Amino acid sequence: MFGFGTKQAQRRQGPRGSFDLPLLLAALALAALGVVMVTSSSIAVADGSHQGAFYYLKRHLVFLFLGGCFAAAAMRTELKTLEKHSFLLLLLGIIMLLMVFLPVFGMRINGARRWVNLLVTSFQPVEAVKLILVAYLASYLVRHREGVEYELFGVVKPVGVAGLIVLLLLAQPDFGSAALVVATTVGMVWLAGARMRNLLLLATPLVPALIYAATAEDYRIKRLTSFLDPWKDPFNDGFQLTQALIAVGRGEWTGVGLGSSVQKLFYLPEAHTDFILAVLAEELGLAGIVLVIFLYVVLVGRGLYVGLKGVELGHRFSGYVAYGISLMMGFQAMVSIGVNLGVLPTKGLTLPLISSGGSSVLMTCAMVGVLLRATFEINRAEDARQTAVRLPANAVPDASAPLGGMA
């Protein structure tokens, strides 16, 4: 009647992808909360060291901006590029972990060799290795899916690669990151369909190594004993944990007010990095802790959900990448929160997207960017499937046609 044909309208472009909005909003909220808490927790430390009250805030904003650029680049990069070069990236990651032991490149800070000197700044290779390991494991799980699901030997290689990385980390030493690598590897391989019996059989030899690493040095034994009873020696071995618990206790339900923390005034060590959650608990109370946990639940939960959807749609690499990054950030957040609340022994792990730090902020933003790219490609695949169901076979858009052109 209006001059239009009766043929059903067709889209002129291929399937459309979309980034997962709840995941993106949760990441942005955590980053924004991190800026606020780094500002509040670092002023006294920076002013006391005569670097200017906002030194750590400015530094954090610079790395957050660079991390945002990394995330934006990752969101525009097809994951097949990451899959294609996953093995070369793994070799690069191992080389970076070895560089920390070379006198020319490596830096020793507080008795540990975890940093590489880049002249203008330092970089912690393990932060990049976390993302590299996820990409390699995802690629391996795609290529050897049946072997991983049914054979013991199919699980040997990914566990062996993780074991090599763990040994290099324990030599630095970095016990917290080593445990994180083990947990993420086991989680990814199990979610890919491996039998738990095979995983336990292969992981058993790593247990003595982790126990040895945890008890080889006196300061690690003291960490374990002080964790069990921090009030036994509150001014020495249990100082960090007791000060963190005092901060958490002072916060009560709604906190003492933003910026009003007392424990950050040279009482609580590493207030703007490892123990930033304790400052948040003191200033924002239980409500603040619940908010942080809720945001991580959204971030990790949406990542795992989209990963499952990707596996079901046949986009296994994207799904496994979503699994791995979600597990990595989830485990790290869980450990950091547990340490601040006195549930776990002290570990040198930052709170993702919230704590101040250079390498951690950069690579966490990059991981979020890759995770968002995975959600984009998985949603695009789902849109293509729904389009194929709705339209006749001869009306399905040709993915090879130029953008905006007819098939």
Secondary structure, DSSP 8 states (H G I E B T S, - for coil): --S--SS----SS-------HHHHHHHHHHHHHHHHHHHHHHHHHHHHTTS-TTHHHHHHHHHHHHHHHHHHHHHTS-HHHHHHTHHHHHHHHHHHHHHTTSTTTEEEETTEEEEEE-SSSEE-HHHHHHHHHHHHHHHHHHHTHHHHHH-SHHHHHHHHHHHHHHHHHHHTT-HHHHHHHHHHHHHHHHHTT--HHHHHHHHTTHHHHHHHHHHSSHHHHHHHHHHH-GGGSTTTTTHHHHHHHHHHHHHTTT-S-TT--STTTTTSTTTTTTTHHHHHHHHHHHHHHHHHHHHHHHHHHHHHHHHHHHHHTT-HHHHHHHHHHHHHHHHHHHHHHHHHTTSS-------TTTS--SHHHHHHHHHHHHHHHHHHHHHHHHHHHHHHHHS-GGGS--TTS-TTS--
